[in-house]
Amino acid sequence: MKRRFDSITPTLINQRKSVHELCRQFTRSPSKGNLKRLKALFFSCGDDVFIEYGFHMEYGDNISIGERTFINTHCTIVDGSKDANSKINIGTDCLIGPNVQLLAVSHDVDPNERLAKHNYADDILIGNNVWLGGGVIVLAGVNIGDNSTVGAGSVVTKNIEANTFYAGNPAVKIRDL
């Protein structure tokens, strides 16, 4: 369910600036200390989560990452703030390829309504043992079932069943796994 929020309040602008600076510090120096500071921004983060340099997010406080998940270089997560009450959940044992984008925020399609600059956030739920290939884009409101694989360069606009392989733009089911 899309939830509307205003991202240009002074509070949210300052929160994003702070989070962006920490992401930049981590990219410049992906040390254990900077990784620990980055993980502290998440709603929850399991043990043995590994995040490569180039990671970027907007707020972080509604992101949950399960144990033993690997996030490759240049992952971007556009998450809604706590005001939006949306969640991005990444399960345990997931593999997130390079240049993956999780885009939980959208805007009005109607050009006249878009002038108001409203933001809409919806959940992205990624099950356990999911592999998102390089360059995958996952849009707001999508659920990806356990043990699924999404092929490189795919754009995920609709839910993906568990134990399946999807690919393409938009992503379509290729086969069961």
PyMOL commands that set and color helices and strands:
alter all, ss='L'
color gray80, all
select helices_A, chain A and resi 10-28+32-40+82-84+111-114
alter helices_A, ss='H'
color red, helices_A
select strands_A, chain A and resi 3-5+44-45+50-51+56-57+63-65+70-71+76-78+88-90+95-96+101-103+105-106+119-121+124-126+131-132+137-139+143-144+149-150+155-156+164-167+172-176
alter strands_A, ss='S'
color yellow, strands_A
deselect
rebuild
show_as cartoon
